[in-house]
């Protein structure tokens, strides 16, 4: 809502028309009355009041209104005083004065309005923060006719000094000027044209230009300084670039499988980010600053020229690299020999330990920015963590290879010794009788337990090392193959299992179950193996025996590593753990119950599920 002073009264156009009509009627009545009373020399002056009001409020119609009033007065005098010529002449003269007064009022009103508008626009022109230029149209030099204080501030000059100067001296963007002229010629105006102005001191200022044509071969241009917006955009672009390079480097470091691959990928990203020609990483030996490994990317002659240089100004750079110290340098003055001009050295710290150093060198003299330095410092810890992880992974892999080698040698030699011992034990048992023969049998049984333990360890190692690559295997064939290893056992097997998902270790499941039944049930134990298909995708296999069974309090722990049902007879307790691990690997399950429900002494029953293969 517009604000107004208490003394200011605003009348609507309707109210103004109403007041003019009322005033005209009242004056008309007064005029007729005065004429009748013989006051015709005074009463015509009354019409000046409505004529002035009409001319002031309605400049375009005010003169016509005055003409109408004059004609009406002349017509009235003609009717009332005819044939008195002096009265008619006086009426005509009075009507002429009416028109002149109306014209004078209109001119005064318009002049006053023009002055008010000029003052208003002059105030806007002078107080506007935007730069406003009044420029000659059609002049390639774009001579400045008028410029506001904002224009002087934009160009770094006093406004009075710019009058008559060529705007083209400050606006050197030929392509933008051509675009301006074409748009003005086509549309008469232009807006949001982005360009650059050059101040008197040579400083460039980004601006946003709007303009339009004016009468008299003139045009007005408005320019807004967008330096702050450009700076903000550049800052946002730098932040986005910073986040992008951080994400790329962290992803590269996380996905790498070797220090060399990780180093090359990281250096490739960072050299591009910094605009350098060379990047390198040196890793130190544990507990010292002696180099253990080095990764290069880019122009390696930069690094070589640095290390070969005898210049004292580069000595601290070499010291930072060999000592793992942070350093940013810009040599400034070129040397006679070709060597790096700028560079940055960033230590790689994992925890409190410096495990290496990362450095970037360039032939050019463009130093790294503060944002780039902060980015490198932030990434250095991530890179150091990735290097530590890869080195630990490499050490673990090497340790596993050594352990597997030792296990292979150990198992091979122990198995050979066990085979020889079993052969000699069988010979010795045949040669002995009585108590001595019984002792020899126990020795052979101990050797067999040792052989079973080695086999279980070998199975566990294969489970952990091999990938979970399953294939369709014949469960009946796997069971029959393991049954042949127990020729003296009484085993009843009904073949109906078909093909299931597994691998070449599936036989270990039945080897362990049959071995436990024979071991704990003795020679007279009977073993039953059956299979059913409870649903189209599942095969259920049940292995039960007539052995001593498993007590209820042990059923929940027998599948744990190094647990067993009979502490006196059960080796190392790995067999059932291997069975459960393999079944889970195949996507199956296992459970244990009494063969005769409610009486665990009548034997045990293991129920296993396998995923049926098509």
Secondary structure, DSSP 8 states (H G I E B T S, - for coil): -----TT-----HHHHHHHHHHHHHHHHHHHHHHHHTT-HHHHGGGHHHHHHHHHHH-HHHHHHHHHHHHHHHHHHHHHHHTT-HHHHHHHHHHHHHHHHHHHHHHHHHHHHHHHHHHHHHHHHHHH-SSEEEEEETT-TT-BEEEE-HHHHHHHTS-HHHHTTSBGGGT---HHHHHHHHHHHHHHSEEEEEEEEEE-TTS-EEEEEEEEEEETTTEEEEEEEE-HHHHHHHHHHHHHHHHHHHHHHHHHHHHH-SSHHHHHHHHHHHHHHHHT-SEEEEEEE-TTS-SEEEEEEEE-HHHHHHHHH---GGGHHHHHHHHHT--EEEE--S--SS---SEEEEEEEEETTEEEEEEEEEESS-----HHHHHHHHHHHHHHHHHHHHHHHHHHHHHHHHHHHHHHHHHHHHHHHHHHHHHHHHHHHHHH--THHHHHHHHHHHHHHHHHHHHHHHHHHHHHHHS----EEEEHHHHHHHHHTT-TTSEEEE-----EEEE-TTTHHHHHHHHHHHHHHH-TT-EEEEEEEEEETTEEEEEEEESSS---GGGTTTTTSTT--S-TTT--SS-HHHHHHHHHHHTT-EEEEEEEETTEEEEEEEEEEEEEB--
